[in-house]
Amino acid sequence: MTGDGKESSKRILLVDDDAEQLENLGHYLTRSGFLTITCEDGDEAVAALEGFPIDILICDVQMPRMNGLSVLNWVRENRPELKVILMTAFSSYELYQIATDKGAVMYLEKPVDPKLLVEILRSPAADRDGRDEVVNACLEASKEGGDGEVVVRSKDAVGRIFFSGGKAAWATHSKGAGVFMNLLRERSGLDRGALEETAAFCRKEGLNIIDTLVERALLEENTMKDILLESISSMLADMLSWHPCKALFLPVARPFEGNYSFRFEDVLRHADVRREQQP
């Protein structure tokens, strides 16, 4: 068992019997500013939890002696307030259900992307139960090039985040009508009349206004990407604030159609920046 790191608001216990991944992921977390303790099996993890103040446990599922689910059971009985993120190289829906039923807030497939993990740990998603639902569903959508949509429901609102090839392509919710068009008007520099005319044409012909504006050279591609990312991030930021809420990834045969999409970690980072800037 080892411990090192810088001062951080979060103290991480990382548990994995894969020595190479444990070292690599542990070093990355430490370099990113987290106080990181690493353990090679579940027995060591329980000893660490009994001896150190830990904020978040990141634990592999398949381990000799005491596996990750057994560690999770111990946590629920002895440290019920502790956030637990499970990792596995042998994912299945049944295992996912067991893990979430036992209280794991996230369930990541190995090999875990260290950059995405850091974004999750730095995000309030690691602190707020309402956000965990949304982030978990988006992680499921983004793995293995998934196509479909994440549906988010709260008491008085419903939202959707569309994924194409494992990347976020569009987002909307029932309280956010007109957000994308407002951003277009504010940031595109396009004449309002020309923009409204193009929008009406796209609605009539069933065309994607995003692709149409770029294809007609009415808007530069990078500008459109910035506006679209801002729109998706804005919708996500709103949905992350809904509490309580439920979120579910629904794979569909026909993915959302569009030429531009974004890695979930980029959308999540922009959403958190937006929330921090809100009064």
C-alpha positions as CSV (number, residue, x, y, z in Angstrom):
1,M,0.0,0.0,0.0
2,T,1.4,3.4,-1.0
3,G,0.3,7.0,-0.6
4,D,1.5,10.2,-2.1
5,G,0.2,13.3,-3.7
6,K,-0.4,17.0,-3.3
7,E,-2.9,18.9,-1.3
8,S,-6.4,18.4,-2.7
9,S,-10.0,18.7,-1.7
10,K,-10.5,15.0,-2.6
11,R,-8.6,12.0,-1.1
12,I,-8.7,9.0,-3.4
13,L,-8.2,5.3,-2.6
14,L,-7.4,3.4,-5.8
15,V,-7.6,-0.4,-5.7
16,D,-6.5,-2.7,-8.5
17,D,-4.6,-6.0,-8.7
18,D,-3.3,-5.0,-12.1
19,A,0.1,-3.6,-11.0
20,E,0.8,-1.7,-14.2
21,Q,-2.6,0.0,-14.4
22,L,-2.5,0.7,-10.6
23,E,0.8,2.5,-11.0
24,N,-0.1,4.4,-14.2
25,L,-3.5,5.5,-13.0
26,G,-2.2,6.3,-9.5
27,H,0.6,8.5,-10.9
28,Y,-1.8,10.3,-13.2
29,L,-4.2,11.1,-10.4
30,T,-1.3,12.3,-8.2
31,R,0.0,14.5,-11.0
32,S,-3.5,15.9,-11.4
33,G,-3.4,17.1,-7.8
34,F,-5.3,14.4,-5.9
35,L,-4.0,12.9,-2.6
36,T,-3.9,9.3,-3.9
37,I,-3.5,6.0,-1.9
38,T,-3.1,2.8,-3.9
39,C,-3.9,-0.8,-2.8
40,E,-3.4,-4.1,-4.7
41,D,-6.4,-6.0,-3.3
42,G,-9.6,-5.7,-1.3
43,D,-8.1,-6.6,2.1
44,E,-5.6,-3.8,1.8
45,A,-8.4,-1.5,0.7
46,V,-10.4,-2.2,3.9
47,A,-7.3,-1.7,6.0
48,A,-6.8,1.7,4.3
49,L,-10.4,2.7,4.8
50,E,-10.1,1.9,8.5
51,G,-6.9,3.9,8.8
52,F,-7.2,6.9,6.5
53,P,-9.9,9.6,5.7
54,I,-11.0,8.8,2.2
55,D,-13.4,10.8,0.0
56,I,-13.8,8.6,-3.0
57,L,-13.0,4.9,-3.5
58,I,-12.1,3.7,-7.0
59,C,-12.0,-0.1,-7.0
60,D,-11.6,-2.9,-9.5
61,V,-14.3,-5.6,-9.4
62,Q,-12.3,-8.7,-10.3
63,M,-9.6,-9.3,-7.7
64,P,-8.4,-12.3,-5.8
65,R,-9.4,-12.8,-2.1
66,M,-11.7,-9.9,-1.5
67,N,-13.2,-8.6,-4.8
68,G,-14.7,-5.2,-5.5
69,L,-18.3,-6.1,-4.8
70,S,-17.2,-7.4,-1.4
71,V,-15.4,-4.2,-0.7
72,L,-18.5,-2.3,-1.7
73,N,-20.6,-4.4,0.7
74,W,-18.1,-3.5,3.5
75,V,-18.3,0.2,2.6
76,R,-22.1,0.2,2.7
77,E,-22.1,-1.3,6.2
78,N,-19.2,0.7,7.6
79,R,-18.8,3.9,5.5
80,P,-22.2,4.5,3.9
81,E,-21.4,8.1,3.0
82,L,-18.4,7.1,0.9
83,K,-18.6,7.5,-2.9
84,V,-17.6,4.3,-4.7
85,I,-16.6,4.1,-8.4
86,L,-16.1,0.5,-9.7
87,M,-14.0,-0.6,-12.6
88,T,-14.1,-3.8,-14.6
89,A,-12.6,-5.4,-17.7
90,F,-15.6,-7.8,-17.9
91,S,-18.6,-5.6,-18.2
92,S,-22.1,-7.0,-18.3
93,Y,-25.6,-5.4,-17.7
94,E,-26.1,-7.8,-14.8
95,L,-22.9,-6.7,-13.1
96,Y,-23.8,-3.1,-13.7
97,Q,-27.2,-3.6,-12.1
98,I,-25.6,-5.4,-9.1
99,A,-23.0,-2.6,-8.6
100,T,-25.6,0.2,-8.8
101,D,-28.1,-1.6,-6.6
102,K,-25.4,-1.9,-4.0
103,G,-24.7,1.8,-4.2
104,A,-21.8,2.3,-6.6
105,V,-22.2,5.8,-8.0
106,M,-20.3,5.0,-11.3
107,Y,-19.3,1.9,-13.2
108,L,-16.4,2.3,-15.6
109,E,-15.0,-0.2,-18.2
110,K,-11.3,-0.9,-18.2
111,P,-9.0,0.3,-19.4
112,V,-10.1,3.5,-17.8
113,D,-9.3,6.8,-19.6
114,P,-7.4,8.7,-17.0
115,K,-8.3,12.1,-18.5
116,L,-12.0,11.3,-18.2
117,L,-11.6,10.0,-14.7
118,V,-9.9,13.2,-13.6
119,E,-12.8,15.3,-15.2
120,I,-15.3,13.2,-13.3
121,L,-13.4,13.5,-10.0
122,R,-13.0,17.3,-10.4
123,S,-16.6,17.7,-11.3
124,P,-19.4,18.0,-8.7
125,A,-20.6,14.8,-10.3
126,A,-18.5,13.1,-7.6
127,D,-20.3,14.9,-4.9
128,R,-23.9,15.2,-5.9
129,D,-26.2,12.2,-6.2
130,G,-28.5,14.0,-8.7
131,R,-25.5,14.4,-11.1
132,D,-24.4,10.8,-10.7
133,E,-27.5,9.5,-12.5
134,V,-26.8,11.7,-15.5
135,V,-23.0,11.1,-15.7
136,N,-23.4,7.4,-15.3
137,A,-25.9,7.2,-18.2
138,C,-23.7,9.4,-20.4
139,L,-20.7,7.2,-19.6
140,E,-22.7,4.1,-20.7
141,A,-23.6,5.9,-23.9
142,S,-20.1,7.0,-24.7
143,K,-18.5,3.6,-24.3
144,E,-17.9,1.3,-27.3
145,G,-19.1,3.9,-29.8
146,G,-22.7,3.8,-28.6
147,D,-25.6,5.3,-30.6
148,G,-28.8,6.4,-28.9
149,E,-30.0,8.9,-26.3
150,V,-29.7,9.5,-22.6
151,V,-33.2,10.4,-21.2
152,V,-33.2,12.5,-18.0
153,R,-36.3,13.0,-16.0
154,S,-37.0,15.2,-13.0
155,K,-40.2,16.2,-11.3
156,D,-41.2,18.8,-13.8
157,A,-38.8,18.4,-16.8
158,V,-37.4,15.9,-19.3
159,G,-34.2,16.2,-21.2
160,R,-32.4,14.2,-23.9
161,I,-28.7,13.9,-24.9
162,F,-28.2,12.3,-28.2
163,F,-25.0,10.2,-28.8
164,S,-23.6,9.2,-32.2
165,G,-20.5,6.9,-32.3
166,G,-20.1,7.3,-28.6
167,K,-20.0,11.1,-28.8
168,A,-22.5,13.8,-27.8
169,A,-24.2,15.2,-30.9
170,W,-27.2,17.2,-29.5
171,A,-29.0,17.9,-26.3
172,T,-32.3,19.5,-25.4
173,H,-34.7,19.7,-22.5
174,S,-38.3,20.8,-22.0
175,K,-37.2,24.1,-20.3
176,G,-34.6,25.0,-22.8
177,A,-36.5,25.8,-26.0
178,G,-34.7,28.1,-28.3
179,V,-31.2,27.9,-26.7
180,F,-29.4,26.8,-29.8
181,M,-31.1,29.4,-32.0
182,N,-30.4,32.2,-29.5
183,L,-26.7,31.2,-29.5
184,L,-26.7,31.2,-33.3
185,R,-28.2,34.7,-33.4
186,E,-25.8,36.0,-30.8
187,R,-22.5,34.5,-32.0
188,S,-22.8,33.6,-35.7
189,G,-22.8,37.2,-37.0
190,L,-25.5,36.1,-39.5
191,D,-28.2,38.5,-40.6
192,R,-31.3,37.6,-38.6
193,G,-33.5,37.5,-41.7
194,A,-31.2,35.1,-43.5
195,L,-30.9,32.9,-40.4
196,E,-34.7,32.7,-40.0
197,E,-35.1,31.9,-43.7
198,T,-32.6,29.1,-43.6
199,A,-34.2,27.7,-40.4
200,A,-37.6,27.7,-42.1
201,F,-36.2,26.0,-45.2
202,C,-34.6,23.3,-43.1
203,R,-37.8,22.6,-41.2
204,K,-39.7,22.3,-44.5
205,E,-37.2,20.0,-46.1
206,G,-36.3,18.0,-43.0
207,L,-32.7,19.1,-43.1
208,N,-30.2,19.6,-40.3
209,I,-29.7,23.4,-39.9
210,I,-26.2,22.9,-38.5
211,D,-24.9,21.0,-41.5
212,T,-26.9,23.3,-43.9
213,L,-25.3,26.5,-42.6
214,V,-21.8,25.1,-43.0
215,E,-22.4,23.5,-46.3
216,R,-23.8,26.7,-47.7
217,A,-20.7,28.6,-46.4
218,L,-23.0,30.8,-44.3
219,L,-21.0,29.9,-41.2
220,E,-17.5,28.8,-40.7
221,E,-17.1,25.2,-39.4
222,N,-15.1,26.0,-36.3
223,T,-17.6,28.7,-35.3
224,M,-20.4,26.2,-35.6
225,K,-18.6,23.7,-33.5
226,D,-18.1,26.2,-30.8
227,I,-21.8,27.2,-30.8
228,L,-23.0,23.6,-30.9
229,L,-20.6,22.6,-28.0
230,E,-21.9,25.6,-26.0
231,S,-25.5,24.6,-26.6
232,I,-25.0,20.9,-25.6
233,S,-23.0,21.9,-22.6
234,S,-25.7,24.4,-21.5
235,M,-28.3,21.7,-21.7
236,L,-26.2,19.3,-19.8
237,A,-25.4,21.9,-17.1
238,D,-29.1,22.4,-16.6
239,M,-29.8,18.7,-16.3
240,L,-26.9,18.1,-13.9
241,S,-28.6,20.6,-11.5
242,W,-31.9,18.6,-11.4
243,H,-32.3,16.9,-8.1
244,P,-33.8,14.4,-7.7
245,C,-33.7,13.0,-11.2
246,K,-33.4,9.7,-13.1
247,A,-31.3,9.1,-16.2
248,L,-31.3,6.1,-18.6
249,F,-29.3,5.4,-21.8
250,L,-31.6,4.0,-24.6
251,P,-29.7,2.5,-27.5
252,V,-31.6,3.0,-30.7
253,A,-31.4,1.6,-34.2
254,R,-31.3,5.1,-35.8
255,P,-28.7,7.3,-34.2
256,F,-28.9,11.1,-34.2
257,E,-27.8,12.3,-37.6
258,G,-25.3,15.2,-37.8
259,N,-21.7,15.8,-38.8
260,Y,-20.5,17.2,-35.5
261,S,-20.1,15.5,-32.2
262,F,-18.0,15.9,-29.0
263,R,-16.3,13.7,-26.5
264,F,-18.3,13.5,-23.3
265,E,-15.4,14.6,-21.1
266,D,-15.2,17.9,-23.2
267,V,-19.0,18.5,-22.8
268,L,-18.8,17.7,-19.1
269,R,-15.9,20.1,-18.6
270,H,-17.7,22.9,-20.5
271,A,-20.9,22.3,-18.5
272,D,-19.0,22.6,-15.2
273,V,-17.3,25.9,-16.3
274,R,-20.7,27.2,-17.3
275,R,-22.2,26.3,-13.9
276,E,-19.3,28.0,-12.1
277,Q,-19.9,31.2,-14.0
278,Q,-23.6,31.3,-13.2
279,P,-24.5,33.8,-10.4
